[in-house]
Amino acid sequence: MKKIKKNKRPAFAFHLLVFLVLFSSGLHALEKIAPQDYPDFSSDDGRFDGLEESVRASLSYYRSQPPDTVFRFGSDSYTAAHMIHSLETFLALRREPSESIDRKLKELFWVYRSTGLDARHSVTYSAYYEHSMKASLTRTEKYRYPLYQCPGDLAVPYYTRQEIDSKNLISGRGLEIAWADDPMDIFFLQVQGSGWLHLPTGEQIRIRYAGNNGHPYRSVGLHMIETGLIPKEKFNRQSMRDYMDSHPLERQDLLNVNPRYVFFQLDRSTESRLTFGSLKVPLTRKRSVATDP
């Protein structure tokens, strides 16, 4: 965040590094650090063109907001206009030597870090994951589990997962855009929000989040742990899938524990290769970050 006048450095927000999942037990997920505690930015081993790409993606988002929209960084707040100025100031540094950039970042910008999970500032990092699954654009004996697009009468809250998958309340209305051979693949795709369909023809099609039914998310995995179906120390995605595969009669009832249902859209556009984050701008490899507030 660029410093502007007295105590007005800009809050510097742009896509960085890897996918960061931050669990914060405090009031704020971010805290401002003193200039003497800033990291050595000259040690960044990434290419600046990727960083520039991510900054421009962030700029496209902030420019789409009203200039007086407020964004909060810890206990501080900045307007969209301030964020734009901050990012534009950073881009102006891109042709300078890394040592000079490091010095000017320390002179011109406030830096924020995650507060973390506990007093030791613990955080959990994970890579961004896009689910890939086998599917068909037509229903067959093998591919018989539907992936739905948003219904025209979608209102919040809409039908629950149980009403959609167990009672089939929206089937046969032409909302099916693809068919899977495994309902667990659909569930994992819904958790991730986007991914790839691998068709029997060998074609790959991007599938993206299009909306949800407005019901709160409830973790099926946590439910399985709490009810003793899978020990906590042995739980992972594969153990969850293995349990479901070996207990097919229980599977749908367990999935129905999560009432939220996600709808999708197929993307064959020139942007299909891109992955979009929550700001609806493309993510940048090794630069984009997501934080859990």
N, C-alpha and C positions, 0 to 999 in steps of 0.2 A: 504494500500500500504506500503510495508516494507521499512523502512529507510535504505538506503545504503550510507555509507560514508557521506560526508558533503552535507546536504540538498538534499539527494537522497533517502529518504524513499520510499518504494514501494507503488504505488497506490494499495490499497487493494480492489479488486473487486471480489465478489462472490455472490451467490444467498442468499438472506436474507428475512426473515419475510413474509409479504403479498404482493399482487400485487399493486404496487405503480404507479399511473399515475401522472406524474409531468409536470406541465405546467410552462415553464420558459419564462419570458419576457426579460431576460437579454441575454448577449452574450453567457454565459455558463450556463448549467443546473446544474453543480456541482461547489462547492467552497471548498477549503482547509480551515480547521479550526485550530486554534492555540491549542497546546497540553493542555493548561489550560482549554480549553473549551470542551475537549472530554467528551462524556457521560460516565456513570458508566457501563462498559461492564459486570461487575460481576452481575448486576441485570437482565441479560438475563434469561427469564423463559423457554426458549426452551431447548430441549435435544441436546447434542453435536453430537449424532450420526446423527441426521438430518442435522446439520450444516456441519459435515464432508462429508456426502453424497453430499451436494450441492457444497462444495468446490471441491470435486473430479470430479463432473460434469463440473465445470468451468475449471478445469485443462485439462480435455479431449478436451475442445474447444481450449484453448490456445496452447496446444501441437499440434493441427492440423494446426496451422498457422505458416508461416515462422517466425523464431526467431526475425527478425528485423521489423515485423509488428508493427505499432505504434497505441496505444490506448490513447485517450485523456480524461483527467479528469480535467474539468475546463480549466485553462490555462496551465496545466502541461501535459506532454506526457510521456508514458512508452512503452517499447517494449514488445512483447510477452514473450521474455526470462525473462524480469524483472517481468512480471505478474506471470509467473510460479514460480520463486524464491519466490515471495511474498506469494503465496498460500502454497507452500511447507513449508515455514517458519512458517506460521500459523498452519498448520497441526502438526508441531513438538511440538506445545504448548498444544495439546489436552489432554494430561494426567496430566497436572498440575492443582492445585487448582484454582478455579475461581478467587480468589483474585490475584494470581500470574499472571494469564492470563491477567487480567485487567491492572496490572502494566506493563507487557511486551508489551501489545498492545500500551500503551501510550509511552513506551520507543522506540519501534521498528517501529511503523507504522505511516504513515500519515493517517488522517481521512478526508473524504469528506462528505459534506451534500448538500442537494438540495438547490438551490437558491430560488426556489418557484415562485409563480405567481406575487408577488408584494413586496413592501418594508417590509411587515410583514412576508415574506417567507411562504406565504400560499401555501399549496399543497392539492390535492384531492386524497384520497385513495379509491380504489374499490377492491372488491374480484375478483379473476379469475373466469370466467364463461365459462362453456362448454355447448353448446346448445344440448338439447336432443329433438328428434322429432320422430314421427311415420313415418314409411316408409316400402316399400316392395321392394324386389329384382326383382320382375316382375311387369309389368304394369297391372293394373286392372281398373275397372270403377271408383273405389274410389281413387286409387293411380295412378295418371296420370301426375304428374308434375315431369320432369326428373332432376336428379342430374348427371352431366357429369364428366367424366374423361378428362385428358388433350388430346386434339386432336393431332394426329401425325403431322399435318401441322401447329402447333402453332407457330406463329411468332408475334413479338411485333412491333406495336400494332395489335391485332387480331380483330375479330368481337366484336362489342359493345353488351351490354346487350339487347338493342332493337333488334339488328340483330339476337341474339341467341334465346331470349325468345319470341319476337313478330313475327319475320320473319322466325323463325325455320331453320336457315341456317345450323345448324349442326345436326339436328334431323335425325334419321334413318340411322346413320352411325356406329351404334354399340358402341357409346360412352356413352350410358346411363348405369350407374352402380347401380342405385336405383331410386325409384319413391316415391314421397311424396304426401300426400293428401291436403297439404296447401302450396301454393307458398311463403307465408310469412315465413314458417319454413326454406325453402331453403335460403331465403334472410338473415335471422338472422344467419344461419349457415355460410354463406359466410362472414358476418361481423366478426364473431368470429374466423373463420378459421378451427375449428375442433370441434368434438362433438361425439354424439352417436346416432345410428339409433335403434329404437325399432320396431322389426318386428312383424307381426301378429302371428308368431309362439311363441313369447315370447323371442326369441333370441335378444341379444344386440350386435351390431357390431360397432366398432370404425371407424369413418370416419375422414380422415385427409386432410389438405390442400395439393394440388399437384401443383398448379400454378395459374396464372391469365392472363388475356388478355392484360395486359400492359397499360390499360387506367387509368387515374387518378381517385381516389375515390372522389365522391361527396355525401354529406350527404343528404339522402332523408328526414330524420327527420327535419333537418334545413330548407330544402326547404318547408316542410309542415308548419313549424312555420312562415317562412318569407311570405308565401302566405296566411296566415290566416286560414288555414284548421284546425289547432289545436293551441289554445293559448299556449304560451311558458310556463306559470305557470302550465298548465295541461298536458304538454307533457311528456310521458314516453313510454316505449316499449308497454305496454298494450293499452294505448290510441291510439298509432299508429296502432296496430293490429285491434282494435275495428273499427277505421275509415276505414281501408282497407276492413274489413269484411262487413261493411255496405255500401260500395261503390265499389262493385266488378268490375264495368265497368271502373272505374278510376284507379284501383289498378296497372295494369301493366304499364300504362303510368307514374304513379308516381314512380314506381320502376325503370323505365328506366331513370329517372333523374340521377341515378348513373350508368355511363357507364361501370364501372369496373365489371368484372365477374370472379368468382373464380371456379376453377376446383378441383375435389377431388379424393381420392383413399381410398378404403376400406382396413382396417388393421386387419387381423386375426392372426397376429404373436404373439409371447410371449411378445412383448413389447406393445401390444394393450392397456394394462391398464395404460400405462404411458402417461403423457402429456408433449409435447415438446414445448419449447419456441423458440424465434427467433434465438438463437444460435444453435438450433437443438440438444440440450441435454435435458434430462428429468428435469422437474421442481420438486422442493422439497416442500412438504407441510409445510407451515408456515415459509419457508426460502427463497423462490424465489421472486425476485423483477423484475419489468419492469419499466423503466423510459422513459418518453416522452422527447426527446431531444429538 
